[in-house]
Structure formats: C-alpha cells, structure tokens
C-alpha cells in the first residue's frame, strides 16, 4: 500500500561543514499530527534544482563520508527518535532506498534537531526536508470508478512551471485520486487542495512503484494554482497522469 | 520478505561434481515453524558463507528448490532465480519437511566453476501479515565495534527492556559519536546472530539483509526481546588491526 499524503511541508536545509546541530525550531507544525519526515537528495545521474531557492540539491551519495542524524522530541517531551541515520529516511531522486515510517505524534520542533558531521574538505550541503502531516479524515473511495488523463510535456528550460489547468482543464472541480509520472519527470508538484497543501513534492515520490511508494489522498485541487515545477537540466519528454472521479 | 519475522537460519548446501540433487539438512530449529520467505545469497552480495565457504558463483537460474509441505506431503518447485529476482516476492506459507525437500542443479555445465562451491539460502519463519506500522514507536542508535572474528553486541542501557520491531543497518560516514563507520562495500563478510531469552533466533544471517533501506520490502521482528549480550557479529576478514564500526538504528515499541 502506498503511503497516502494529505499534506506535505517542504523546507530547504543548508548543512555546513564540520560537526553541527541544526535546530528544527523553524518548522511551524507544532499542532499537526506528523506522519513522516524525509530528506530528498539528488543523485549524480538525476541532479535537481531546489524549488525553493533554485540552487542545486546536493547528491548525498557523492559527497564522500558524511553523516546526518535526526532527533525528534514529541509534545509530551519524550525524545522518541535518537540519532536516526539519514540512510534510512533519505529519498534519492531515482531510487527507492529508504525505509517507510509512520510517526503519528505531535512534535515539539523547538526541541528537535539534525546532528550533522560533514568533513571540512566537502562543500556545504543543500537538501530538502519533507514533513507529511494529517489534518482531516481521508476520503474513502472503495468501489468508485476512477478515470485517467495523461499529458506529455517537454521542457525547454532548466526551470519551467507547468500550470495544471492548462493541461487538465476538464478536471476543474473533480476529485483527484492519484498522480503518476514517467521516470524522466525531474521536478516537483506544488499542489493546492481545498483543505490540503502538498508543497513542492518531488515527482519521483509518485514514480516509486514498490510498496514504499506514495500517493495523494483523494482531494479537490485548485488547478489554477497547482503546477508541475520542472527543475533540472533534462530536456527529455515526460508524462503526467492524473486519476480522478468522473 | 514480508510479514513479521520471528527467526531465520542460513542453510549451506555444498555442490559436488556428478551430483545434481541435494537434500536440505534436517534442522530441529525449523520444526513446526511456518516459513514465510526464502532468500538466495548471490556471490556479489555474499561472496563467502558464514563458515567461510565460497558461494556458488553462477547464475541462480541453474537452481531449483523443491519444498515438501510437512502436513500435506505436497512438493512445490520454486525457481531460485524467481526467489532472487522477482519484484513481487514469491509467497511462502508452509511448514517444510526439510528431510524430503531438495535443491536441484538443473544445469550442471562447467563443473570446474561450481564444484565445491556452496549455495547459501536463508529461511525466514514467522507469520504472514501486512507489514505493520507501529504507532508510538521509538528509534534508538546502536554502535558495534568489530575488532575480532566474533564480537558480541555492546548494548547501551537505553536498549534494556525494549521491545524491538526493526533493526536497521546503515552506512553513515561517521557515527553520532564521530567515529568513522564502515561503508557498504565492507559489509559482505559480516554475519549477524540474534539471541532471544533462551535460544538463537536469527543464526548467521548476512548483515546485508539488515540494510532495510535497500530491501524491496523492509521486514519487522516478531519477538518479545533481543538479548544483545548474547547476540553477535562474525566477520570473515583476516586483519583486525583496525577496528570497524557498524551503525544500527533499532525501532522499538
């Protein structure tokens, strides 16, 4: 079963060289029920730019020996995640080498942090952190007939925004039940739902076909505000398929 | 594998020229156990077995596993290549009569290459279940220093009285205490044995299978506890002048 995403917040994280504690106090999600936290990294073959700053997202596997550990304390003051190695919760831009997890707690972000060890000779790392959270009960779709529409797109710039209402105008006011992409889809979805927000989600999340994959919770999306953000050197054509309730 | 795993044992079958069929060794540890998965260790990931024998170097499509069910007596054939490669893992759900089960070499060409090499299979037992997500779990760190052929885990006090559900090996460049950790290329000669309160539960399992992030389906433990002081790691390397450090995270409930 893919991990259902109701809401995702995206944060760009800059990791300096040396041994550092990076506070997560800026994460403004204290009252949210947190489902999971993941880092996102480029790879040597699939290098992406950040949708936040436009800088290149570092390829963690190519930086040589380095270490990033997650430490989380919940709203009951229990430090329930201690030194969780990024090797378990980093999603690379073309692989599914990570461990799915469910947190199911409210987190005291002021007491939560990343512990990082980056050799001085390496460069400062630029990574994306994704925090999935819930705010409403999910819509149950059992037995509903679902339709699909696929569009093929070809980027002609490194940084290019494709607003979905241009390509899926007939899906306005429809409940969107799924996103699927082809493998060359090197960018992000920025989704504005009626009660949901999925901020700068890597398209790769929807390309993972193993049991670790992700899918959006069924939701009505404002297609005028929602876009696919192409952020890579690639000029290869790719496809986006939206599933919806007809 | 999928499901909740309560134990696993590595089984070695050494191939000999002129022989194509090999009975699986009878092992009392498997009695009454429901096998939920079988893994095939290829020579790239595990070049030598825990006893130091060379792993069968040719393609797994030369091998077939014929498992006899202890209740029905029915025999079922499995392609070992399917066991190794299929994206949707082969379903196993049987109590196996090991004395009537066998490994078959279906293509015995080039015996000079495979004679006296060993097929290494891991039999996982437990219960088939959707991989559970445990609410209110906690995650703890565990560093293990390897400076001899066999070392025992050195558990910190924080691991006492924990109920473990997942042991995850990763390869950070440095441990949280700042020590250099081994990389993935150095793990192929390490084997993990995990003990419960009064018996071995996981015996000589390649450490590779604890790199949960690299598995198609990460697996969960179905154990009341792990006695880390009786649990060990074997390393087949020859030179221990420089200690190696393995880093795990343990998920507990």
Contacts between the chains, C-beta under 8 A, distances in Angstrom:
chain1	res1	chain2	res2	distance
A	1	B	130	7.5
A	19	B	178	6.8
A	64	B	173	7.0
A	65	B	173	2.6
A	65	B	174	6.5
A	65	B	180	6.9
A	65	B	183	7.8
A	66	B	172	7.7
A	66	B	173	4.8
A	66	B	174	7.5
A	67	B	172	3.9
A	67	B	173	5.1
A	67	B	174	4.3
A	67	B	175	7.3
A	67	B	176	7.5
A	67	B	181	7.7
A	68	B	172	7.5
A	69	B	141	7.7
A	69	B	172	7.5
A	69	B	176	5.5
A	78	B	138	7.8
A	80	B	136	7.8
A	80	B	137	7.6
A	80	B	138	4.4
A	80	B	139	7.1
A	81	B	138	7.1
A	81	B	139	4.6
A	82	B	138	7.9
A	82	B	139	6.5
A	82	B	140	5.4
A	82	B	141	5.7
A	82	B	158	7.8
A	83	B	140	7.8
A	83	B	141	3.8
A	83	B	176	4.2
A	83	B	249	7.4
A	84	B	139	4.9
A	84	B	141	7.8
A	84	B	249	5.5
A	85	B	141	7.9
A	85	B	168	7.6
A	85	B	170	4.1
A	85	B	172	5.0
A	85	B	247	6.3
A	85	B	249	5.8
A	86	B	170	7.9
A	86	B	172	7.0
A	87	B	170	3.2
A	87	B	171	6.0
A	87	B	172	6.1
A	87	B	213	5.8
A	88	B	168	5.5
A	88	B	170	5.7
A	88	B	212	7.0
A	88	B	213	5.3
A	88	B	249	6.3
A	97	B	213	4.8
A	97	B	214	5.4
A	98	B	213	5.2
A	99	B	166	7.9
A	99	B	168	6.2
A	99	B	212	5.0
A	99	B	213	5.2
A	99	B	218	5.2
A	100	B	133	7.8
A	100	B	218	7.2
A	101	B	133	7.5
A	101	B	251	7.9
A	102	B	133	4.2
A	102	B	134	7.7
A	102	B	135	7.1
A	104	B	135	4.8
A	104	B	136	6.8
A	105	B	136	7.1
A	115	B	176	6.2
A	117	B	173	7.0
A	117	B	174	4.4
A	117	B	178	6.4
A	119	B	173	7.6
A	210	B	87	7.5
A	210	B	216	5.4
A	210	B	217	7.5
A	211	B	131	7.4
A	211	B	216	7.4
A	211	B	217	5.6
